[in-house]
């Protein structure tokens, strides 16, 4: 099986940035769908699948799919989807910023087809103003604009957020599709 969960969890593992004295949270969602190969038309790159509820459907394997000739009747196609968002507050640092990293891993020649695509984005905004009574915080985005948010009472340690602190959001999304022997 393709190690998608290990990759994605590793990207989110640093979600709180090592700062236990400030608010932070991680939300993770994962889903897995499996289907069985009923038939393969190699010339037209068509794969007929039987889904988990018995539904039969045909998909076209795009030209980027390597090793289609390795797909056989009875093989299992597994699609995994993972996403997480981590939000945390840290002390003042470099100010607002944003960045993105993407990676793709594909099966080498001769193996059953698989692909893993991981995308991670991070945006940091500086705390410009804070009102503890109304539970609002104004953030300065990387583009210089500001936005004000209301902070839910369930957020612990809100009173420890200070002007100049940074709010970091990290969004990770990963998709893995693999063909496996039954």
Residue pairs with C-beta under 8 A, 6 or more apart in sequence:
1 78
1 178
1 180
2 78
2 80
2 105
2 114
2 116
2 176
2 178
3 116
4 80
4 82
4 116
4 118
4 174
4 175
4 176
5 30
5 80
5 82
7 116
7 118
7 174
8 82
8 84
8 118
8 172
8 174
9 28
11 84
11 118
11 120
11 170
11 172
12 26
12 28
12 84
12 86
12 170
12 172
15 24
15 25
15 26
15 84
15 86
15 88
15 170
16 24
16 26
16 86
16 88
17 24
17 88
17 90
17 168
19 88
19 89
19 90
19 91
21 157
21 160
22 88
22 89
22 90
22 91
22 157
22 160
22 161
22 165
23 87
23 88
23 89
23 155
23 156
23 157
23 158
23 160
23 161
24 86
24 87
24 88
24 89
25 86
25 87
25 88
25 155
26 84
26 85
26 86
27 84
27 85
27 86
28 82
28 83
28 84
29 82
29 83
29 84
30 80
30 81
30 82
30 83
31 80
31 81
32 78
32 79
32 80
32 81
33 51
33 52
33 78
33 79
34 52
34 76
34 77
34 78
34 79
35 49
35 50
35 51
35 52
35 76
35 77
35 79
36 49
36 50
36 74
36 75
36 76
36 77
36 182
37 47
37 48
37 49
37 71
37 72
37 73
37 74
37 75
37 76
37 77
37 179
38 48
38 49
38 50
38 56
38 73
39 47
39 48
39 73
40 46
40 47
40 48
40 68
40 71
40 72
40 73
41 47
41 48
42 68
42 69
44 60
45 60
45 61
45 62
45 63
45 65
45 68
46 58
46 59
46 60
46 61
47 58
47 59
47 60
47 61
47 68
47 71
47 77
48 56
48 57
48 58
49 56
49 57
49 58
49 59
49 77
50 56
51 57
61 68
61 113
64 115
65 113
65 115
66 106
66 107
66 109
66 113
67 107
67 109
67 110
67 111
67 112
67 113
68 113
70 110
70 111
70 112
70 113
70 179
71 112
71 113
71 179
74 182
75 112
75 179
75 180
75 181
75 182
76 179
76 180
76 181
76 182
77 177
77 178
77 179
77 180
78 176
78 177
78 178
78 179
78 180
79 175
79 176
79 177
80 174
80 175
80 176
80 177
81 174
81 175
82 172
82 173
82 174
82 175
83 171
83 172
83 173
83 174
84 170
84 171
84 172
85 169
85 170
85 171
85 172
86 168
86 169
86 170
86 172
87 167
87 168
87 169
87 170
88 167
88 168
89 127
89 161
89 165
89 166
89 167
89 168
90 165
90 166
90 168
91 164
91 165
91 166
92 126
92 164
92 165
92 166
93 124
93 166
94 124
95 124
95 126
95 140
95 166
96 124
96 125
96 126
96 140
96 141
96 142
96 143
96 144
96 166
97 122
97 123
97 124
97 142
98 121
98 122
98 123
98 124
98 142
99 121
99 122
100 119
100 120
100 121
100 122
101 119
101 120
102 117
102 118
102 119
102 120
103 116
103 117
103 118
104 115
104 116
104 117
104 118
105 115
105 116
106 114
106 115
106 116
107 113
107 114
107 115
112 178
112 179
112 180
112 181
113 177
113 178
113 179
114 176
114 177
114 178
114 179
115 175
115 176
115 177
115 178
116 174
116 175
116 176
117 174
117 175
117 176
118 172
118 173
118 174
119 172
119 173
119 174
120 170
120 171
120 172
120 173
121 170
121 171
121 172
122 168
122 169
122 170
122 171
123 141
123 142
123 168
123 169
124 142
124 166
124 167
124 168
124 169
125 139
125 140
125 141
125 142
125 147
125 166
125 167
126 139
126 140
126 164
126 165
126 166
126 167
127 137
127 138
127 139
127 161
127 162
127 163
127 164
127 165
127 166
127 167
128 138
128 139
128 140
128 146
128 163
129 137
129 138
129 148
129 163
130 136
130 137
130 138
130 161
130 162
130 163
131 137
132 158
132 159
134 150
135 150
135 151
135 152
135 153
135 158
136 148
136 149
136 150
136 151
137 148
137 149
137 151
137 161
137 167
138 146
138 147
138 148
138 149
139 146
139 147
139 148
139 149
139 167
140 146
141 147
151 158
